């Protein structure tokens, strides 16, 4: 499955929101009519986030206590790799029934024959306030956000990443075409063969994936550097040494100025469970999406 081809069926804001949910470890429920299609999609989706360690429900663990142990290990060891959980379609319903904590879970669920998702959705809402639903039907994909306030979410980071993927991929493909085209003797090769030689659709998928992972890794690495700095400042504060840092200084120090400091703080809170907003000096922290208007027009 080509995950980026699936993304194209979504509006740009929906693409950004899906990426936002992946980064901030928000539970994602994937509905579909074929377990194979659902499982392939989930695998491709989670492969986009390569800085976490994946665990598969009913393969790597089966009990609630095992999951709680993995989550507790995160709390006890900041240096441990954060987890993400994949629940294949044949285990999705059982996972919803068994667990209470769904952090960083992507759960597959086969749509019932009567096409009634309401009862499943009600069961999920009893345990989750916020989650994202993805619907895979035939060759279409759609999403539905449950429990979110759009005004409190800034998608600039995700928008910038998707723009870079598009621009850098096209630049790479055009360079490859240009180099190859210059080597073709058009008088000796027929038109169909030329078109075949200049077809880089397969390569495009790999290029997009590489660029995507690079951009995601850059954000993660910058956020982790910020986390280490803010952790040490927090330690000083516990020792009665008043220590704060300006948002501009912090962004310059971590060498990552692609997004507002609010987005990094939001990610740190979700990834490592720490709220460091009080350590940012002279910074009015708000997740109101004012800057996003320029991206969405």
MIKE-636976 format. One record per residue (C-alpha): x, y negated, z. Coordinates in steps of 0.1 Angstrom, whole numbers, padded with zeros to 4 digits, always signed. Example, Ala and Ser with C-alpha at 12.3 -4.5 7.8 and 13.67 -1.06 7.14 Angstrom:
+0123+0045+0078+0137+0011+0071
***
This chain:
+0000+0000+0000+0012-0035-0008+0004-0056+0022+0010-0089+0004-0014-0079-0023-0040-0074+0004-0031-0108+0019-0039-0125-0014-0076-0116-0010-0077-0137+0021-0079-0175+0023-0047-0192+0033-0059-0201+0067-0070-0165+0072-0036-0152+0062-0020-0176+0087-0044-0165+0115-0037-0129+0109+0000-0136+0112-0007-0157+0143-0024-0127+0159+0005-0104+0152+0030-0127+0167+0010-0135+0198+0002-0099+0204-0036-0103+0201-0055-0070+0196-0064-0062+0161-0092-0038+0151-0091-0024+0116-0123-0010+0102-0125+0011+0071-0142+0040+0054-0110+0060+0048-0086+0070+0076-0058+0072+0051-0063+0037+0039-0067+0024+0074-0035+0041+0086-0015+0030+0057-0026-0006+0062-0018-0006+0099+0017+0008+0092+0024-0019+0066+0010-0046+0089+0031-0036+0119+0062-0032+0098+0061-0069+0093+0070-0074+0130+0104-0057+0133+0116-0071+0166+0092-0049+0187+0093-0012+0193+0064+0007+0180+0046+0034+0199+0019+0056+0184-0011+0065+0205-0015+0103+0208+0020+0109+0194+0043+0089+0217+0019+0087+0246-0016+0099+0255-0025+0086+0290-0035+0053+0305-0007+0056+0331+0019+0060+0304+0007+0028+0287+0007+0009+0320+0042+0022+0327+0055+0008+0294+0038-0026+0300+0052-0027+0336+0087-0020+0322+0083-0052+0301+0075-0072+0332+0105-0058+0351+0130-0062+0323+0131-0092+0301+0159-0077+0280+0138-0047+0271+0123-0046+0236+0086-0056+0237+0062-0029+0226+0035-0028+0199+0010+0000+0198-0004+0017+0167-0037+0036+0171-0045+0056+0140-0081+0058+0128-0087+0092+0144-0078+0079+0178-0093+0044+0177-0126+0050+0195-0108+0070+0222-0083+0042+0228-0111+0017+0233-0128+0040+0257-0097+0049+0276-0077+0016+0280-0082-0017+0296-0051-0034+0284-0048-0038+0246-0018-0061+0244-0001-0059+0210-0024-0031+0198-0036-0025+0163-0065+0000+0164-0080+0018+0134-0117+0027+0134-0136+0046+0107-0169+0028+0099-0198+0051+0109-0218+0066+0081-0248+0044+0090-0225+0015+0086-0234+0002+0121-0205-0015+0136-0225-0035+0162-0223-0008+0189-0186-0004+0185-0182-0042+0186-0202-0044+0218-0180-0018+0234-0149-0038+0225-0163-0071+0238-0169-0055+0272-0131-0052+0275-0117-0080+0253-0124-0117+0252-0103-0123+0221-0095-0100+0192-0094-0099+0154-0114-0076+0132-0102-0066+0098-0126-0049+0073-0112-0027+0045-0140-0019+0020-0131-0003-0013-0106-0028-0028-0116-0058-0006-0104-0071+0027-0120-0096+0051-0114-0107+0087-0135-0119+0116-0121-0137+0147-0139-0130+0180-0136-0154+0209-0113-0181+0194-0115-0218+0194-0099-0231+0162-0092-0265+0177-0068-0249+0202-0047-0231+0176-0019-0246+0156-0010-0225+0125+0018-0247+0112+0045-0221+0118+0025-0194+0100+0017-0217+0071+0053-0227+0067+0064-0191+0066+0039-0182+0039+0049-0212+0019+0086-0202+0021+0078-0166+0011+0059-0178-0020+0085-0204-0030+0116-0183-0024+0102-0152-0041+0093-0171-0072+0128-0187-0073+0144-0153-0070+0123-0137-0097+0128-0166-0121+0166-0164-0116+0165-0126-0123+0143-0132-0154+0165-0159-0167+0197-0139-0163+0182-0109-0180+0165-0129-0208+0199-0144-0217+0213-0109-0223+0185-0098-0245+0190-0099-0283+0155-0107-0292+0160-0097-0328+0168-0061-0319+0143-0055-0291+0105-0054-0297+0082-0076-0277+0067-0048-0256+0101-0037-0244+0111-0073-0236+0079-0077-0215+0087-0045-0197+0123-0055-0190+0111-0088-0176+0085-0073-0153+0096-0076-0117+0064-0068-0099+0079-0039-0079+0109-0060-0070+0087-0089-0060+0072-0068-0032+0106-0060-0017+0118-0096-0021+0087-0109-0003+0091-0084+0025+0128-0093+0030+0121-0131+0030+0092-0126+0054+0113-0105+0079+0141-0131+0077+0117-0160+0086+0100-0140+0113+0134-0130+0128+0146-0166+0127+0115-0177+0147+0119-0148+0172+0157-0155+0177+0151-0192+0182+0123-0185+0207+0145-0160+0226+0172-0186+0229+0147-0211+0242+0134-0184+0267+0169-0179+0281+0175-0216+0285+0142-0222+0302+0146-0192+0324+0178-0207+0338+0162-0241+0343+0134-0224+0361+0159-0207+0384+0174-0240+0392+0140-0254+0401+0134-0225+0425+0167-0236+0442+0152-0271+0447+0172-0285+0418+0148-0305+0397+0156-0295+0361+0137-0303+0330+0146-0306+0293+0132-0328+0265+0115-0310+0236+0138-0325+0210+0169-0316+0230+0157-0280+0234+0149-0276+0197+0183-0290+0187+0200-0267+0213+0183-0235+0199+0189-0247+0164+0153-0241+0153+0133-0272+0144+0108-0256+0121+0078-0259+0145+0066-0280+0175+0078-0269+0209+0042-0259+0217+0043-0230+0193+0075-0217+0208+0061-0220+0244+0030-0202+0233+0050-0174+0218+0072-0171+0250+0041-0168+0271+0028-0140+0250+0061-0122+0245+0077-0125+0279+0048-0135+0301+0063-0168+0313+0047-0203+0312+0075-0228+0309+0054-0258+0298+0062-0277+0331+0099-0276+0323+0095-0297+0291+0102-0334+0299+0080-0362+0286+0061-0339+0264+0023-0339+0261+0017-0303+0254-0014-0296+0234-0024-0269+0210-0048-0292+0191-0042-0285+0154-0036-0321+0142-0006-0314+0121-0022-0285+0104-0046-0308+0085-0017-0318+0062-0012-0282+0053-0048-0274+0047-0056-0307+0030
***
